[in-house]
Amino acid sequence: MPQIKGFSDLKSLPAETINDKIKRRILSGEQGMIVWWSIKKGGHAAAHKHPHEQLVYMLSGKMDFRIGDDKRTMVAGDVAVVPGGVEHEGYFPEDTEVIDVFAPPREDFLKGGPPPYMKT
């Protein structure tokens, strides 16, 4: 996944299939990254953590989300902040669209391929 400078549009960002329920598009600069997720009912991002701060914005659908020991059901319009190094996990009981912003960019996402916690 290349970093972009200047202008582009969402449709020109490659859609990457992570598994049978999860797809993503990535926009990355040098200091931050935006990931557009399309997740089908039954999708799961298993418990994981990373050093990057993560900002979450729900576009549509529903996510049962855990940040550390705090659990919430998030719906369209909801936002959350996951500090770097804090374990988190998400279940998707219905089709969902969500945007994540990471700072700094996730090196593993730039390499492409499914994250280990989303392989199933």
C-alpha positions in Angstrom: 0.0 0.0 0.0 1.8 3.2 -1.1 1.8 6.5 0.6 0.0 9.2 -1.3 1.0 12.9 -1.7 -1.5 15.4 -3.1 -4.9 14.6 -4.3 -6.8 11.3 -5.0 -10.2 9.8 -4.4 -11.6 7.0 -2.4 -12.5 4.9 -5.4 -8.9 4.9 -6.7 -7.6 3.3 -3.4 -7.4 -0.4 -3.9 -10.0 -2.5 -2.0 -8.2 -5.3 -0.1 -10.0 -8.4 0.9 -8.9 -9.4 4.4 -11.2 -12.4 4.8 -14.7 -13.5 3.7 -16.3 -10.8 5.9 -13.8 -7.9 5.9 -12.5 -5.5 3.3 -10.5 -2.3 3.6 -9.1 0.7 1.7 -6.1 2.5 3.0 -4.9 6.1 2.6 -1.5 6.8 4.2 0.7 9.8 4.5 3.9 10.1 6.4 2.4 10.8 9.8 -1.1 9.3 9.7 -3.3 6.7 8.1 -7.0 6.4 7.4 -8.6 2.9 6.9 -12.1 2.5 5.5 -13.5 -0.9 6.6 -16.5 -2.8 5.1 -17.4 -5.6 7.5 -20.2 -8.1 7.0 -22.4 -9.5 9.8 -20.4 -11.9 11.9 -17.0 -10.2 11.3 -14.6 -10.2 14.2 -11.4 -8.3 15.0 -9.9 -10.5 17.7 -8.2 -9.1 20.8 -5.0 -7.3 19.9 -2.9 -4.2 20.6 -0.4 -2.0 18.8 1.7 1.0 19.6 -0.4 3.3 17.3 -3.1 5.6 18.6 -6.4 4.6 16.9 -9.4 6.9 16.3 -12.7 5.2 15.4 -15.7 6.7 13.6 -18.8 4.6 12.9 -20.4 5.3 9.5 -23.1 2.6 9.6 -24.0 -0.7 11.3 -23.1 -1.8 14.8 -19.9 -2.9 16.6 -19.7 -4.5 20.0 -16.3 -2.9 21.0 -14.0 -3.5 23.9 -11.2 -1.1 24.8 -9.3 -2.5 27.8 -12.0 -3.5 30.3 -14.6 -1.0 28.9 -17.2 -2.5 26.6 -19.7 -0.5 24.5 -22.0 -1.1 21.5 -21.2 1.5 18.9 -23.5 2.7 16.1 -23.4 5.3 13.3 -22.1 8.6 14.5 -20.2 7.1 17.5 -16.5 7.7 18.0 -13.8 6.2 20.2 -10.1 6.6 20.9 -7.9 3.6 21.5 -4.6 4.7 23.1 -1.5 2.9 21.8 -0.6 -0.3 23.7 -4.2 -0.9 24.9 -5.9 -4.2 24.0 -9.1 -3.9 22.1 -11.5 -6.2 20.2 -14.6 -5.8 18.0 -17.6 -8.0 17.0 -19.9 -7.0 14.2 -23.5 -8.3 14.7 -24.6 -6.6 11.4 -23.1 -5.2 8.2 -20.9 -2.2 9.2 -18.8 0.6 7.7 -16.2 2.1 10.0 -13.3 4.5 9.6 -10.1 4.1 11.6 -7.4 6.8 11.8 -3.9 5.6 13.0 -1.0 7.7 14.1 1.7 6.9 13.1 0.8 4.8 10.1 0.6 1.0 10.7 3.6 -0.5 9.1 1.9 -3.9 9.0 -1.0 -2.5 7.0 1.3 -0.8 4.5 2.8 -4.3 3.7 -0.8 -5.6 2.9 -2.3 -8.9 3.8 -4.6 -9.8 6.7 -3.6 -8.9 10.2 -3.2 -12.1 12.3 -6.2 -11.2 14.5 -8.5 -11.1 11.4 -7.5 -14.3 9.6 -10.7 -16.2 10.4 
